[in-house]
Amino acid sequence: MGNSNWQLSLLLFPFLCQVAPHLSDWFW
């Protein structure tokens, strides 16, 4: 269960890296 959570976070990490600048554009 922790292993699948680790894989999920690993998949989401590059997504967050791409989305983070857009989120800062929305909030600032």
C-alpha angles and dihedrals in degrees: 000000000000088000093058089047089053091051090048092052089046090055093045095048098077088041090056090046090056096041098044096078090050091050090052089051090054096047100040 
